[in-house]
Amino acid sequence: MKYVLDTHTHTIKSGHAYSTILENVRWAADHGIKLLCTTDHGPKMPGGPHEFYFANLRVLPFYMEGIIHLKGCEANIIDFEGNLDIHPRIQSRLDIIIASLHDNCITSRGREENTKAILKVMDNPNVDIIGHLGNPSFPIIEELVVKAAKEKNVLIEINNSSFKSRPGCEENCLKIASLCRDYGVNIVMGSDAHICYDIGKFQKSEEILQKAKVPDELIINLDENRLLKYLKYKGKLKDYHL
């Protein structure tokens, strides 16, 4: 498999996904994925798990079914000051955090305010990835966000699921990917899988990166060590030695 990691996957605990952690991990292992992140929705998402679920993810081993498994969350940005729906103490226990705007957790206020929310959440050292930035329901000032991602060492996601679930995102994603190319910002493709069969599938995201002529060195998914080194640099994965 060309792409060896998937940073954005959900389980039945998200409330509207259909596979267990073990089903996801086993499917990933059988299909060439070397590193898988479980990033269930934060508790403000209708049907999402309680904070205790994320606090107790520590019981899961680092290696599962022969692959690296990272314990994370797709946390909801709940206000325009960049606050998330899980407590900072619990955030600090997780291996990886995606921060996303969802319309059932916050109401869009236009490009300036939406951009402010993203810029503020990037100030949170626990946040590693900004999820599905191309969502047309939350217009942003793309260049400001990409420049801030470079400055604050945050990864930008091109979300493969968005091309079905968020119609009209293609143009936004292409613009974001092109800006990432211009500013040298690292990109991660996330499947946003809500069933195990979608893990590691990035066809539409890959097409966007090819159109934007994003160089391989900016694409995290090509080497699991790129993500591991990034997280280690941020002070995470303290017990893991590269």
Protein Blocks (a to p, Z undefined) as FASTA:
>chain_A
ZZlcdfbdcdfknopacbdfklmmmmmmmnopabdcdddddfklghiacfklmmmmmmpc
fbgghiacddddddddfbfnopafbdfklmmmpmbdcddddfklbccebjklmmmmmmmm
mmpmkbmbdchkllmklgcdfklmmmmmmmnopacdddfklmmmmghklmmmmmmmmmmm
mnopacdddfkiabfklgoiaklmmmmmmmnopafklmmklpmklmmmmmmmnopaklbc
ZZ
